[in-house]
Amino acid sequence: MRKVTRFFWFCSGAHIDTLKKYPIEHNRYVGIGATIFFTALFASLSGGYAMYFVFSGSPMATVFAVLFGLIWGLAIFNMDRYIVSSINKQGTTNQQILQALPRILLAIMIGVVISRPLELKIFDKEIRGKLKDAYLRGQNRKIDTLQKTYTQKYAMELTKNIDLKKEKDSLERDINRSRVQLNQEVFGDKTNQTSGINGYGTYAKQKEGVLQEKENRLKTVTDDLNKLEGYLGQRKDYEGLNSTRLFTGHQLDSLADVAGFADRNWALGQLSFRQDGTRDLDTYLAQSFIGYLFILFECLPVFVKLMSPKGPYDVAVAQLAEANIHFAERDKDREIVVTDEVFDHQVSSDIQKRKKLITGQSDYDLDRHSYD
C-alpha cells in the first residue's frame, strides 16, 4: 500500500520528502496522482488504438500500436504532471486562475485528442454501417459517371444501335405477316391482301419475292447490329463499365475492416446527421458528452489543485523554495567573494613575478658592466 501511495505521490509531481511530514495532505495528492495516472492510461489506449488503424493491414500494426501507445501515454503523463505541479498556491485566487488558464486550455486540447480515438471504438458498429453506405453510394456515383461518359462519348454509335434494333423489330414483324399472307395465297384464302386463287401462282411468287427481300434485309441489319454491339461491348470494357459492379455485402465488410483512421474519423462526424442532412440530436449529444467527459477528466487535476485550499504542504514547499532561492543567492555571493580573492591573489602573484624579473635583469646588467 505504501508503494502505491508513493507512486501516486510521484504522479502528482509532489515533493515526496516534504509531503511525508504532513499526513493531512496525503490523500489529496494520492487522488491527484491517481487522476493523472489514469488520464495517461486512457491516453495510451487511445493513441495505440489510433495508430493500430494507421498501420492496419501491416503485420507490425500491433507492435507499432503498443509502442506508440506507450510513448503517447508517457508524453501525456509528463505534461499533466508538469501542469499540476507548476500551479503556485501562494497567490490570490485570481492570480492562480490566471496562472492556470494556459494549462486549462492545454488540458482541453489534450482531452479532445484523447477522446477522439476512443469515440471511434465506442461507435465502431455505427461507423462501419456509415462507411458501408458511403462506399455503396460512391460506387453508384462512379458507375453513373462512367455510364454518362460512355453515353456522351459514343452517342452516334448508340443512336445507330437503337435505330438498327427498331428496324430489326419492324422487319421481323413484317416478315411474320408476309409469311402468313404467302400461306394464305398458296392455299387460296381470300383476304384483302390475297387473290383467293389456290396454288403457287403469280401472286404467290410476288409475295415470296417480297418476303425474300425482307429476309435479306433482316440478315444485313442483324449482321450490322451484331458488329455494332460487339464494338460497343469492347468500348464498355475499355471504359471500365463491364468491370465496375456494385459492392457485395462481403466486399463492403472487407472495405469497412481495412478503413483507415481518416475514413473512420469522417464517418464518426457524419453519425450526428441523418440521411436528409438534418441533425440527429441524440447521437450528437452522445458524442458530445463522451468528448466532454474526457475533457473534464483531463482538466480535473488542475481543477482539484485550484479548488483545494492552501495547505501546510503548499506553505512548506513555498518556504523551501524561498530557502533554496536564498541559498542560491548566498552561494552566488560566496562565489563572487572567492572569485575576487582568487583574482587579487593572482594579481599579487603576477606583480611579484614581474618585479623579480625586472630586478634580476638589472643585477645581471650591472655585473656585466663591471666586468667590462
Secondary structure by P-SEA (a helix, b strand, c coil): caaaaaaaaaaaccaaaaaaacccaaaaaaaaaaaaaaaaaaaaaaaaaaaaaaaccccaaaaaaaaaaaaaaaaaaaaaaaaaaaccccccaaaaaaaaaaaaaaaaaaaaaaaaaaaaaaaaaaaaaaaaaaaaaaaaaaaaaaaaaaaaaaaaaaaaaaaaaaaaaaaaaaaaaaaaaaaaaaaccccccccccccccaaaaaaaaaaaaaaaaaaaaaaaaaaaaaaaaaaaaaacccccccccaaaaaaaaaaccaaaaaaaaaacccccccccaaaaaaaaaaaaaaaaaaaaaaaaaaaaccccaaaaaaaaaaaaaaaaaaaaaaaaaaaaaaaaaaaaaaaaaaaaaaaaaaaaaaaaaaaac
